[in-house]
């Protein structure tokens, strides 16, 4: 008798939990707006250089992967950007392909990538 009561009680708890989760009141499916980050000076400096030197290929419609005009994409590609601009010009994988970055441009981009944040 105790096994049967325990089984019934457990089954009842599982059903109640399932119904509670399944029947939660919906807000009509309105998505929560994303939290936006206010760009900081290091990011803005880097983004200006990237817009000038990279977006012609990395624009979503260019020949390079990714849309570097998009802040979220830049943030997601920090490590790759850092690696590619740190290579010797002309080396395989160096970016920008067929172009150059001055030392101050590299320093500005690396100063931002070191923080890993758009808000810096």
C-alpha positions in Angstrom: 0.0 0.0 0.0 2.8 2.4 0.8 4.5 1.8 -2.6 1.3 2.5 -4.3 0.8 5.8 -2.4 4.3 6.8 -3.0 3.9 6.1 -6.8 0.6 8.0 -6.9 2.1 10.9 -5.0 5.1 11.1 -7.3 3.0 10.8 -10.4 0.8 13.6 -9.1 3.7 15.9 -8.4 5.2 15.3 -11.9 1.8 16.1 -13.5 1.4 19.3 -11.5 4.9 20.5 -12.4 4.4 19.6 -16.1 1.1 21.4 -16.2 2.4 24.4 -14.4 5.3 24.8 -16.8 3.2 24.0 -19.9 0.4 26.4 -18.9 2.4 29.5 -17.9 0.7 32.6 -19.1 2.4 34.0 -22.2 3.0 37.6 -22.9 1.9 37.1 -26.5 5.3 36.1 -27.7 6.8 39.5 -27.6 10.5 39.1 -27.5 12.6 40.9 -24.9 14.6 43.6 -26.5 18.4 42.9 -26.4 20.5 44.8 -23.9 22.4 47.4 -25.8 25.9 48.4 -24.9 27.1 51.9 -25.2 30.3 51.9 -27.3 33.4 53.1 -25.5 36.3 55.1 -27.0 38.6 52.2 -27.6 35.9 50.3 -29.5 34.9 53.4 -31.5 38.5 54.0 -32.5 39.0 50.4 -33.6 35.6 50.3 -35.4 36.5 53.4 -37.4 39.7 51.7 -38.6 37.9 48.4 -39.3 35.2 50.3 -41.2 37.9 51.9 -43.3 40.2 48.9 -43.8 38.0 45.8 -43.5 34.3 46.4 -44.1 34.7 46.6 -47.9 35.3 42.8 -47.8 33.7 41.9 -44.5 30.3 43.5 -45.0 27.9 40.6 -45.4 27.9 41.1 -49.1 31.7 41.3 -49.6 34.1 38.5 -50.2 35.2 38.0 -46.6 33.1 36.2 -44.0 31.2 38.1 -41.3 29.6 41.5 -41.2 32.2 43.8 -39.5 29.7 46.7 -39.7 27.8 44.8 -36.9 29.0 45.4 -33.4 28.0 41.9 -32.2 30.0 40.3 -35.0 33.1 42.3 -34.2 32.8 41.3 -30.6 32.5 37.7 -31.5 35.5 37.8 -33.8 37.9 39.6 -31.4 40.4 36.7 -31.2 40.5 36.2 -34.9 40.9 40.0 -35.6 43.7 40.2 -33.0 45.5 37.2 -34.6 45.1 38.3 -38.2 46.3 41.9 -37.8 49.3 40.7 -35.7 50.8 38.6 -38.5 53.5 40.1 -40.6 52.2 41.9 -43.7 52.0 39.5 -46.6 52.0 36.4 -44.5 49.3 33.9 -45.1 46.2 35.0 -43.2 47.3 38.6 -42.7 44.5 41.1 -42.8 43.7 43.3 -44.5 44.6 41.2 -47.6 46.3 43.4 -50.2 46.3 46.3 -47.7 48.2 47.5 -44.7 47.7 48.8 -41.2 49.9 51.4 -39.7 51.4 50.8 -36.3 49.0 53.3 -34.7 46.1 51.5 -36.4 47.2 48.1 -35.1 47.8 49.6 -31.6 44.3 51.1 -31.6 42.6 47.8 -32.7 44.8 45.7 -30.2 44.0 48.1 -27.4 40.3 47.4 -28.0 40.6 43.6 -28.6 42.6 43.3 -25.3 39.6 44.5 -23.4 37.1 42.2 -25.2 34.4 44.7 -24.6 32.4 47.1 -26.8 32.0 49.4 -23.8 35.7 50.1 -23.5 
